[in-house]
Amino acid sequence: MKQIHQLLLIPGMIFMTGQTGNTLLAGNSAGDKGKQSVKQPNVIFFSTDDLCDWVSPLGYSQAKTPNLDRLAKQGVVFTSAHAPGVFCAPSRTAIMTGLNASTTGCYGEDPFQYDHPNLVTMQMAFKQGGYHTYGAGKIYHHRGGFVDQRGWDEYFSRSQEEKDMGWEMNSYYMTDAPRPTPFPYSPYAAKNNKGDGSALHLEWGPIANEKEDDMVDAIRTNWACSVLQKKHDKPFFLALGLYSPHYPNYAPRKYFDMYNRDSIQLPPMKADDLDDLPEGIRKNMTNRAKQHKELEELGALKDAVRGYLASVSFADAMLGRVLDALEASPEKNNTIIVFWSDQGFHHGEKMHWGKHTLWQRTSHVPFIWAGKGIPQNEKIETSVSLIDMYPTFIELCHLPKVKGIEGVSLVSNLKKPSQSKDRNVFLPSNDKGSYAVINTNWRYISYFDGGEELYNVKEDPNEWNNLAGDKKYRTVMDNMKKSAPKVFAPAVTPKNDLKLVIEGDSFHWEKKKK
């Protein structure tokens, strides 16, 4: 029998912070009490990991996502939504703090809590706003020491082993997580197995169907469904973070069986796609292209895409469990559900397998809102960022104001989708000073070393033709540059300079002694 653990915090605790440097001041809760006379909606905050725009609500026909289709019909699909970071850690930090990496300095895999201990994070704002807060899975980055433990009434942990690692949320490294037979399963992972976590990149494989409820995402989803079955005496914020479809692409065999391997369609690729890139990024991506060539040599391109699609369908099935539980709940008419992914993933586009880029396949993600007060079966084509979620919740859920957070409230978009106006969306890179500015017509990319890219995404959705060298587009690029910050914050203390200190079921970071 599995051990079940929860993080229990003091109910009703209010976190107030002073403003120092980049820290924020929470809104005056006493001054906002009047707003809370309005019935606040419950919120289900449903996250996936590395899910790109390969879902049918965004027009991708190959993926089988019936529950995303179901959710889309119940609400609003943002068809041009973009991540606020190019991989998990900075993207989730931006989403949960409401601040871009250019403001916090959290460009890489570094815990914001050490340098910015006073930031009011999203679950804290909900707590201050009178909500009961529940969390499970990968909401913050999955490495040990990254979950912000403040502000949760309950944060689910599936085992003591998970907690002993600083609330590590990957769990595929742990002793009781189901694995395929043989392990590693994919030819790429088997060839490159070094006996550690690096072998799980480009690893995929089927799990026995009868072990579905033993899988990490299923355990966490079932717990979230149990929360929905409870009677609630105040509004709740329920955050559920799946690890799928992040590598390793493990899913029960029935989800692999949904896809005929030989019928898999690979994404559009262009052999000389890297030739018109600036020198620095061209060299970097040419080196990364070795993985694509190795998959080609192994004859495993279609197998890799099939593994990803199986994981997407598995994640979709977990969404279905939550939707069913909500439908059976007495709270179904007073609940908003938001579905999102922290960033996308390349599957050979620009010869790349991964994220960490400023291109479309990394930034473009599913983003769906449904439930109380949300129009049904609508699409909004104007550009938005996932950093917009925090200010949207503040307005929509009548939470205390948090000074200084970035992004734009989407409440007006949700109320009147047809009146949404396009805007430039800013996406910082993990390299300080590099960034993209995106709208529905253009993607402009600026690198810290002076390199530039420009794509007409209406006419060139695959971003094959870099127009930055054509002088007639200089005005377009200069105008888009105005949406980027003039100053980028210095990087926070690197994780490698910190030591994770675990104290019982809690933890903190300390500076390593030289």
Order of alpha helices (4+ residues) and beta strands (2+ residues): beta-beta-alpha-beta-beta-alpha-alpha-alpha-alpha-beta-beta-alpha-alpha-beta-alpha-beta-beta-alpha-alpha-alpha-beta-beta-beta-alpha-beta-beta-beta-alpha-alpha-beta-beta-beta-beta-alpha-beta-beta
